[in-house]
Amino acid sequence: MNLTYERNGDYRIPNLIPSEQEGTMLTKYGVLRKNYLKNHRRGIYTGLLLSGELLTHCLEIQEQAEERFEVLTQQLLKNQTVTEELKQNDPLQWTKEMNRIYQQAEEIVLKELVYQ
């Protein structure tokens, strides 16, 4: 391992620059996971950051969370009375029900994957 150092006053600080993966971008769940680790699980965050695995870990959680959100949304839609007929007859009630379903699914995803 070849490290370079930068002089800062009387101290020499190593230049630790994590490698970045091209074409990958964190979205909502990935950013939430990264911030959670940074603020509440400092040791895990630092370990992942220094090993260069932080972005990979956050992308993994992001993908799992998005898939889980879709599955939960579909399951909740099957169990509820949200239909196309409701959408045509009472659009405001349909919107209310859909928002409730999305919020339930998101709460479950955040608790199970992002904030664990």
C-alpha positions as CSV (number, residue, x, y, z in Angstrom):
1,M,0.0,0.0,0.0
2,N,1.5,3.3,-1.0
3,L,0.3,6.2,1.1
4,T,1.0,9.9,0.6
5,Y,0.8,12.4,3.4
6,E,0.0,16.1,3.6
7,R,1.6,18.4,6.1
8,N,-0.9,20.3,8.3
9,G,1.0,22.4,10.8
10,D,3.1,19.9,12.8
11,Y,1.1,16.9,11.7
12,R,1.3,14.7,8.7
13,I,-2.2,13.5,7.6
14,P,-2.6,10.7,5.2
15,N,-4.4,11.4,1.9
16,L,-7.2,8.9,2.0
17,I,-9.4,9.2,-1.0
18,P,-12.1,6.6,-1.5
19,S,-12.4,5.1,-5.0
20,E,-15.5,6.2,-6.7
21,Q,-17.5,4.0,-9.0
22,E,-18.6,5.6,-12.2
23,G,-22.3,5.7,-13.2
24,T,-23.6,4.8,-9.7
25,M,-25.7,7.3,-7.8
26,L,-27.4,7.0,-4.4
27,T,-31.1,7.7,-4.3
28,K,-33.4,8.2,-1.4
29,Y,-32.9,5.0,0.5
30,G,-29.1,4.8,-0.2
31,V,-28.6,8.4,1.1
32,L,-30.8,7.7,4.2
33,R,-28.7,4.5,5.0
34,K,-25.5,6.4,4.6
35,N,-26.7,9.2,6.9
36,Y,-28.0,6.7,9.4
37,L,-24.6,4.9,9.6
38,K,-22.7,8.2,9.8
39,N,-24.9,9.6,12.6
40,H,-25.8,6.5,14.6
41,R,-23.4,3.7,13.7
42,R,-20.1,5.6,13.5
43,G,-17.9,2.5,13.8
44,I,-19.6,0.6,11.0
45,Y,-19.6,3.8,8.8
46,T,-15.9,4.4,9.4
47,G,-15.0,0.7,8.7
48,L,-17.0,0.7,5.5
49,L,-15.5,4.1,4.4
50,L,-11.9,3.0,5.0
51,S,-12.3,-0.3,3.3
52,G,-14.0,1.4,0.3
53,E,-17.2,-0.6,0.7
54,L,-19.5,2.2,1.8
55,L,-20.9,3.0,-1.6
56,T,-21.4,-0.7,-2.4
57,H,-23.2,-1.3,0.9
58,C,-25.5,1.7,0.4
59,L,-26.3,0.7,-3.2
60,E,-27.1,-2.8,-2.0
61,I,-29.5,-1.5,0.7
62,Q,-31.0,0.9,-1.9
63,E,-31.7,-1.9,-4.3
64,Q,-33.2,-4.1,-1.6
65,A,-35.3,-1.3,-0.3
66,E,-36.8,-0.3,-3.7
67,E,-37.6,-4.0,-4.4
68,R,-39.2,-4.4,-1.0
69,F,-41.2,-1.2,-1.4
70,E,-42.7,-2.4,-4.7
71,V,-43.6,-5.9,-3.3
72,L,-45.2,-4.3,-0.2
73,T,-47.1,-1.8,-2.3
74,Q,-48.6,-4.6,-4.4
75,Q,-49.5,-6.7,-1.4
76,L,-51.2,-3.8,0.4
77,L,-53.1,-2.9,-2.8
78,K,-54.5,-6.5,-3.0
79,N,-55.6,-6.3,0.6
80,Q,-57.3,-2.9,0.3
81,T,-60.4,-1.7,-1.5
82,V,-58.4,0.5,-3.9
83,T,-59.8,-0.2,-7.4
84,E,-60.0,1.5,-10.8
85,E,-63.7,2.0,-10.1
86,L,-62.9,4.0,-7.0
87,K,-60.3,6.0,-9.0
88,Q,-63.0,7.0,-11.5
89,N,-65.8,7.6,-9.0
90,D,-63.9,9.3,-6.2
91,P,-60.4,10.4,-7.2
92,L,-59.7,12.2,-3.9
93,Q,-60.6,9.1,-1.8
94,W,-58.4,7.0,-4.2
95,T,-55.5,9.4,-3.7
96,K,-55.9,9.3,0.0
97,E,-55.9,5.5,0.1
98,M,-52.9,5.3,-2.3
99,N,-50.9,7.7,-0.1
100,R,-51.7,5.7,3.0
101,I,-50.5,2.5,1.3
102,Y,-47.3,4.2,0.1
103,Q,-46.7,5.6,3.6
104,Q,-47.2,2.1,5.2
105,A,-44.9,0.5,2.7
106,E,-42.2,3.1,3.2
107,E,-42.4,2.9,7.0
108,I,-41.9,-0.9,6.8
109,V,-39.0,-0.6,4.4
110,L,-37.2,2.1,6.5
111,K,-37.6,0.0,9.7
112,E,-36.6,-3.3,8.2
113,L,-33.7,-2.2,5.9
114,V,-32.5,1.3,6.3
115,Y,-32.6,1.9,10.0
116,Q,-31.5,-1.6,11.3
